[in-house]
Amino acid sequence: MDSHHAAHRFIYEGWRVAVHLDGTDAQGDIAGWAELRLGDASRSRIALAGHHRDGASAIGALAKVARAYIDDWRSRPHTGDTGFMSL
């Protein structure tokens, strides 16, 4: 994935999700992102939104959004040549 160590990893509907936390900002809020991979390719990266003061809250929020993204992607028809672009 990248050189950062994931704080949490899981597989959902065939996608591999890695949640990364970057530490805290000056106000004490945690920054982070989730990387979503389908097969061997990175397909999306989701940034942490909102204010999270602890790692468990940040991980939970990112995991929830990642699952919603995957569910939304799976609910749409995928025809033609409008697939993912390389990240």
N, C-alpha and C positions, 0 to 999 in steps of 0.2 A: 504494500500500500504506500506508505511513506515512512520517513524516519521517526515520526512520533509514535509512541507506544499507545495503543488503544486502551482506554479505561474500561471498555466493555465491548464484547463482540457477541453477535448472535446471527443465526440464519433464520430468515423469514420468507416463506413461499419461494424458496430456491435462491433468494438473494442473500449475499453476505453483507452484514452491516458492522461497521467499526465506529464506535463512538470515541472521540478524542476530546480531552479537556486540556486547556491551555493555561490554567491558573486563574488568578483573580486580577481584576482591574483596581484602580485607586479607590473605588467605592466598595470593594469587597465582593463584587459580582463575578461569577465564574464565566469564562469564555470557552467555547468549544464548537465542534462540528461533528457531523456523522458522514461517513463515506459509504455509499451504496454501490455494491458491485454485483453484476449479473454475469455469470461465467467468469472469465478471466479479466474482464474489462470494468474499469470504473465508469459508472453510469450517472451518478449524481452526487453532489455534496450539499449538505444542508447545514446552515449556520444556526447556532443557538440564539434564539430570540427571548427576550424577557429578562427578568432579574432572578438569578438563582444563586443562593448563598452557600449551597453545599453540593458536593459532587453527586450524591444520590438523586437530588432533584433535577440537576442538569442532565444526567444520564437518562432519567425517566422521561424528561421532556423530549430529548432528541430521539430516543427509541420510539416514542409515541408518534412523532412526526414522520420518522422513517417508515414505520408500518403503514401510516395513512398514505404516504406517497406511493408505496408499493401497491397498496390496495387500489388506489386511484388508477395507477398505471395499468394494473391487471384488468380493471373494469372496462377499459376502452378497447375498441377494435384496433388491431395493428395490421394494416394492409399497405401495400405499395412500398415505396422506398424511403419512407420518412422515419427511418430508425434513428438511433442515437448517433451523435457525433462524438469523436474521440475527445476525451478530457485531457 
